[in-house]
């Protein structure tokens, strides 16, 4: 059977760990993250997704899987505050195909459907005492910071 690189990577990571992953922090879930659901079915999944149109699908997918989860309807960044989520349709179909978070409203964006004021949270504020966890982020700017947070947390809570 052929596995995805993500699935194989999770298996390798799990084989190297001294303690199992107890929690998954998934930043940018969209509908679900199958390789994390498969790799960590017994871990608690903290799901951070700012795009409102995905929230109901996330709840359905994770509830159906039996995975314990918490959906955090916010964006994650290195400072707390508010951003403006610009929902766009770039294929002409009338449904959201793209979402951008910006510091101000930009009404001139191509295919703009709606602008939603979105809360922004930090991982440190959300998870001050989390240990034995894995962070996955789809947002490029957060990736460096979120993995640094994970490292710092693991130093604060040695095994």
Long-range contacts (C-beta under 8 A, 24 or more apart in sequence): 4-35, 6-35, 7-35, 7-38, 7-39, 10-35, 10-36, 10-38, 10-39, 10-40, 11-39, 13-134, 14-39, 18-159, 19-132, 19-159, 20-132, 21-132, 21-133, 21-134, 22-131, 22-132, 22-133, 23-127, 23-130, 23-132, 23-133, 23-134, 24-133, 24-134, 24-136, 25-123, 25-127, 25-130, 25-133, 25-134, 25-135, 25-136, 25-146, 25-150, 26-136, 27-76, 27-123, 27-135, 27-136, 27-137, 27-138, 27-139, 27-142, 27-146, 28-136, 28-137, 28-138, 28-139, 29-54, 29-58, 30-54, 30-138, 31-57, 31-58, 31-61, 32-57, 32-58, 32-61, 32-62, 32-65, 33-136, 36-134, 36-136, 37-62, 37-65, 37-67, 40-134, 41-65, 41-66, 41-67, 43-133, 43-134, 44-68, 44-69, 44-70, 45-69, 45-70, 46-70, 46-72, 46-126, 46-127, 47-71, 47-72, 48-72, 48-74, 48-75, 48-76, 48-121, 48-126, 49-73, 50-74, 50-75, 50-83, 50-85, 50-99, 50-101, 50-118, 51-85, 51-87, 51-96, 51-99, 52-85, 52-116, 53-87, 53-96, 72-121, 72-126, 73-119, 74-118, 74-119, 74-120, 74-121, 75-101, 75-118, 75-119, 75-120, 75-121, 76-120, 76-121, 76-122, 76-123, 76-126, 76-137, 76-139, 76-142, 76-146, 77-120, 77-121, 77-122, 77-141, 77-142, 77-145, 78-122, 78-142, 78-145, 79-120, 79-122, 80-120, 80-121, 80-122, 80-125, 81-119, 81-120, 82-117, 82-118, 82-119, 82-120, 83-118, 83-120, 84-115, 84-116, 84-117, 84-118, 85-115, 85-116, 85-117, 85-118, 86-112, 86-114, 86-115, 87-112, 87-113, 87-114, 87-115, 87-116, 88-112, 88-113, 89-113, 123-149, 124-149, 127-153, 129-157, 130-157, 131-157, 131-159, 132-157, 132-159
